[in-house]
Every structure is written in C-alpha cells, then in structure tokens.
C-alpha cells in the first residue's frame, strides 16, 4: 500500500493473510546503481577531462559487470554548461552501458547553470533528454527532478511552476496506483543532516525545501537520492531519508570517487557507497519470503 512504512506493511500483510489465507505477492528484490557528478572537466578546470574519462569508464565497466536493474545519474554530467567536447565525451561513455540497462540522467547546476533559464534548460534537454520524468520498475516508482529549478527558480519561473504542478500530479498518481516504493532523485540535496538545517550552498533553500518535503511525506516517499556535495552524507526526518552520494568524478573534503548500490526489497531500501578501491564482485539479493496459504 502506498505511504506505508515497512512496519505497517508487515502488519497489513499479516492481516490480509489472516483474513484471506493469502499474503500480498512479494516482488523480486533488485538493485540499482546511482552515479553522481561525473562532471567532466572539473579536475583540471576545463583544460581536459582525462581523469573524469577514466573514472566514468571504470564506473560503466562496473555497471556492465554487476548488471543492475537501472542506473540513475544525479546531475553535473559536465563541468561547463554547453561545453561541446565535455557533452560528447559524457554521451560517448554513458552509451557504453549495456543497452538493456536503462540509464536515467538528470541535470545539475553545472549542466544548466546556477540560475537556469528557459534557454539553458532547453539546451540541456536537446543534448540529454527530459530534465524531469517518472520511471517505473515493478512496484518501484522513481521521480527525477531538475533541482536547480527548485533551488534557483527566479530566471525561469514558468518552468519551475510547471515542474511543481507536474510533480504534485505524479506523486498523487504513484500513491493512488499502490506503488510500494516512491523515490525522489535530484542533483541538490534537500538536506544534508536535518530537515530544519540552515541554508547553504549544498542544500535546497528552506523556503522551497519545506513545501516539497511536506508533499513527499504525504505521498509516502521514503528516500531522496542526490549528489552535488562531492562526498557522502545521510540525514533523516522521521521516515524520510536523504541520501547524498559522492562523485564519480572529483571528490571534495576527503571524499572518494565511487558509486552507490541500492538494494530494493519489499520491506525497504538498503544502500552503500563504494569507492573505486572497494567495489564488490557481486551484489547478493535476498530470496523473497514464501507467500500464499500455509
């Protein structure tokens, strides 16, 4: 049922078993990979992207070896908005992911500018595709957002308002459809440690944060995956977990380059960030519990 915590889901499932003799069918566990901030050109301030190429190719080789259900790239695909060579190199490498593994890329502030305009968003969508969208895998619903429009909407207010209206509708539809997991993906962290933390460069301003977090709680969202911080952070607000993932590209403040693996089970999500020196050989998935009349 949409909006249920793992505990409430177990209680409801047990009740259904008592009343009908059947539990709700379990879905097969799966995993996905989150990449963030490949940001081609950052290591050398746009003089070249040799290191970013090596890092992203290594991430792609890992993805093709592990075979996740899908990949989400949470923004800052390039370092300089509109840089043709950086864009081409990102696309060349990301297209090496096996064609049967869906890849969902999202814009960051280095893709559309710190203060996006209609023109900069249009340039992004022309090169990379939609800047916000919904995708589904079984009963999992992922909602990808252009968080730079949320962070700094002043130069593209119509686009920001349209995205908000679309988001409200998508959340309502996912909840009504009975999605077991509704997860938000965006470049900017909504918060790093706590939902009431003060505004800073790396989080969504509180005036926009409060409104969206309320929508997420009402819809039953449990996880918010983001990047932008170039290191890892995890914060909680009740049942809502904000997961900030370190970079494929250049890390900051003692962080390490790597990727995040997220395992999705009926009862919830488990995740871990792996730097490139500790990548797993395989991802072990649990066997679903038997369902049906005992």
Secondary structure, 3 states (H helix, E strand, C coil): CCCCCHHHHHHHHHHHHHHHCCCCCCCCCEEEEEECCCCECCCCCCCCCHHHHHHHHHHHHHHHHHCCCEEEEECCCECCCCCHHHHHHHHHHHCCCCCCCEEEEECCHHHHCCCCCHHHHHHHHHHHCCCCEEEEECCEEEEECCHHHHHCCCCCHHHHHHHHHHHHHHHHHHHHCCCCEEEEECCCECCCCCCCCCCCCCECCHHHHHHHHHHHHHHCCCEEEECCCCCCEEEEECCEEEEECCCCCCCCCCCCCEEEEEEEECCEEEEEEEECCCCCCCCCCCCCCCCCCC
